[in-house]
Amino acid sequence: MAKLNIEPNLPDPDGFYAELLMLHDGRSEEESARINARLILLLANHIGDREVLTEAMQRALGAAHVQEAE
């Protein structure tokens, strides 16, 4: 069974974040939401492991709840 890797694993995370922000630059909220949905589905297909994806969704939801409480 694969497990979600939550350890730093991305070379140049700041560069990736900047690229992600540029992807949304000048777009409407609706366009950004569609881009995010397509990106999520592409990455989910690449990962291809339902348990890993479910764990990622649960962790993302937990992080969202922490931010709401702050």
C-alpha positions in Angstrom: 0.0 0.0 0.0 1.4 3.4 -1.0 1.5 6.2 1.5 1.2 9.9 0.9 4.7 11.5 1.0 4.4 14.6 3.2 8.2 15.2 3.5 9.7 18.0 1.4 10.2 16.4 -2.1 9.9 19.2 -4.6 13.0 20.8 -6.0 12.7 24.6 -6.0 9.3 24.8 -4.2 9.4 28.6 -4.4 9.8 28.5 -8.1 6.9 26.1 -8.4 4.7 28.3 -6.2 5.6 31.3 -8.4 4.7 29.3 -11.5 1.4 28.3 -10.0 0.6 31.9 -9.1 1.4 33.0 -12.7 -0.9 30.3 -14.0 -3.8 32.3 -12.4 -2.5 35.8 -13.1 -5.2 37.9 -14.8 -7.8 35.1 -14.7 -11.3 35.3 -13.2 -12.2 33.3 -10.1 -14.2 31.0 -12.4 -11.2 30.5 -14.8 -8.9 29.8 -11.9 -11.3 27.3 -10.4 -11.5 25.5 -13.8 -7.7 25.5 -14.1 -7.3 24.1 -10.5 -9.9 21.4 -11.3 -8.0 20.3 -14.4 -4.7 20.4 -12.6 -6.0 18.3 -9.8 -7.5 15.7 -12.1 -4.3 15.5 -14.2 -2.2 15.0 -11.0 -4.6 12.5 -9.6 -4.4 10.5 -12.8 -0.6 10.6 -12.6 -0.6 9.4 -9.0 -3.2 6.7 -9.8 -3.6 5.5 -6.2 -7.0 6.0 -4.7 -5.8 5.5 -1.1 -3.0 8.1 -1.5 -5.5 10.6 -3.1 -8.0 10.0 -0.3 -5.3 10.7 2.3 -4.3 13.9 0.5 -7.9 15.1 0.4 -8.3 14.4 4.1 -5.1 16.3 4.9 -6.1 19.2 2.7 -9.5 19.3 4.4 -7.8 19.2 7.8 -5.5 22.1 6.8 -8.5 24.1 5.7 -10.2 23.6 9.0 -7.1 24.7 10.9 -7.0 27.9 8.8 -10.7 28.6 9.4 -10.1 28.4 13.2 -7.3 30.9 13.2 
